[in-house]
Amino acid sequence: MRILRRSTLLVAVLALLAAACTDEPEPAAEGEGGAEGQAQEQESLLQVVQDRGMLRCGVNATVPGFGFESAEGVIEGFDIDFCKAFAAAVFATADPQEGEHFELVPIDADFRFTALRDGQYDVLVRNTTWTSSRDGTEGVAFMHPNYYDGQAMMVREGEFESIDDMDGTAVCVTAGTTTELNLADYFGERGMDFEPVVLEDNDQILEAFNQGRCDGWTSDRSQLAGLKSQFEGETGPLVIFDDIMSKEPLAPGVLDGDEEWFDALNMVVNGIILAEEVEVTSENVEQESSGPSTPGIGALLGVPVEEGEELGVAFDPGVGLDPTFMQNVLAAVGNYGEIFDRHLTPIDVERGINALWTDGGIQYAIPFR
Ligand SMILES: N[C@@H](CCC(=O)N[C@@H](CS)C(=O)NCC(=O)O)C(=O)O
């Protein structure tokens, strides 16, 4: 398998630090890094992680619902459950434990791709938008999106009626995000002025917002919903406008050039979504594993189905995981709907376009066949 040599990344790190607070990808210097440039034959991370016995996920710890550190120091959320699911699949365990099977590595928006290329973690699962330049120049291989988002604007209740009222205002935004770039486009296209207040993380934005240094707070809509639920007590009533300023397909990502690692984790994301469609849950996975209701469920769970008098061969997608990997994943975190209901429904995030395609949404997993 081809993965990047870490030693070649210093130049890219320095270049990115110099360009801090923008999301413009820095092309690798000639002969220095770049996802393809310095790739060489190496063992896949799948084997490396299994040998190490610990999966390291780059996560967010400041976005309620997706990845948030509680007062007790526990990081939980929708994205964190995908990390847990990867650990269940990679280590073939139905009960993956933080510290024993997986580590959560909190990482700033600004530094996330550099850190991925630098090998500080094995998979990025941090409310990250799949864009063409991140896929290309930044060298990230994005999996099936686990959440289709869009950028929105949050303001103090009663101050503005819509974004169109916000000409000449100050808007808080996180550095190194698609949000920062979309904000300029959106206001620019409407001939509106604004003063960007670009800060490193949500804690700094909250402080600035409370001090009245910004009139609006813009981010992915799902994140604003989480922030609103978490901070409204402190800020007073907040409103998130209905306007959607951009498309933000959020997806886990790994480094380009390691197809085995990519395929394994991407199949986990697809399996989680497919499980909801075929109605396999954390509750019934054990029962379905001992006698699948349909051949499709048998294939998802890697269980041989009866063919006449005989048992057929268990389906194996051939992604380097034990064919029963989805049994462990579903026992550990449940299907897509269960993960959504555990973390996002409580903070009033609706399924919307993240409903299954069979329910009018756009979540659509590949078939296990
Ligand atoms: N999905 C967007 C935005 C992701 C993002 O980083 N959002 C900010 C605003 S909520 C964030 O997570 N901030 C928390 C932090 O950087 O600690 C992207 O990939 O650029």
Ligand as a Chemical Component Dictionary entry (heavy atoms), coordinates in Angstrom:
data_LIG
# 
_chem_comp.id                   LIG 
_chem_comp.type                 NON-POLYMER 
_chem_comp.pdbx_formal_charge   0 
_chem_comp.three_letter_code    LIG 
# 
loop_
_chem_comp_atom.comp_id 
_chem_comp_atom.atom_id 
_chem_comp_atom.alt_atom_id 
_chem_comp_atom.type_symbol 
_chem_comp_atom.charge 
_chem_comp_atom.model_Cartn_x 
_chem_comp_atom.model_Cartn_y 
_chem_comp_atom.model_Cartn_z 
_chem_comp_atom.pdbx_ordinal 
LIG N1  N1  N 0 -17.400 21.908 8.158  1  
LIG C1  C1  C 0 -16.559 23.076 8.115  2  
LIG C2  C2  C 0 -16.467 23.746 9.469  3  
LIG C3  C3  C 0 -15.901 22.837 10.470 4  
LIG C4  C4  C 0 -15.425 23.544 11.727 5  
LIG O1  O1  O 0 -14.262 23.388 12.061 6  
LIG N2  N2  N 0 -16.283 24.320 12.369 7  
LIG C5  C5  C 0 -15.887 25.103 13.497 8  
LIG C6  C6  C 0 -17.026 25.948 13.917 9  
LIG S1  S1  S 0 -18.250 25.179 14.900 10 
LIG C7  C7  C 0 -15.395 24.287 14.634 11 
LIG O2  O2  O 0 -15.545 23.084 14.645 12 
LIG N3  N3  N 0 -14.825 24.937 15.611 13 
LIG C8  C8  C 0 -14.371 24.323 16.776 14 
LIG C9  C9  C 0 -12.896 24.402 16.902 15 
LIG O3  O3  O 0 -12.197 24.714 15.926 16 
LIG O4  O4  O 0 -12.434 24.098 17.984 17 
LIG C10 C10 C 0 -15.175 22.721 7.631  18 
LIG O5  O5  O 0 -14.873 21.539 7.457  19 
LIG O6  O6  O 0 -14.371 23.632 7.417  20 
# 
loop_
_chem_comp_bond.comp_id 
_chem_comp_bond.atom_id_1 
_chem_comp_bond.atom_id_2 
_chem_comp_bond.value_order 
_chem_comp_bond.pdbx_ordinal 
LIG N1  C1  SING 1  
LIG C1  C2  SING 2  
LIG C1  C10 SING 3  
LIG C2  C3  SING 4  
LIG C3  C4  SING 5  
LIG C4  O1  DOUB 6  
LIG C4  N2  SING 7  
LIG N2  C5  SING 8  
LIG C5  C6  SING 9  
LIG C5  C7  SING 10 
LIG C6  S1  SING 11 
LIG C7  O2  DOUB 12 
LIG C7  N3  SING 13 
LIG N3  C8  SING 14 
LIG C8  C9  SING 15 
LIG C9  O3  DOUB 16 
LIG C9  O4  SING 17 
LIG C10 O5  DOUB 18 
LIG C10 O6  SING 19 
# 
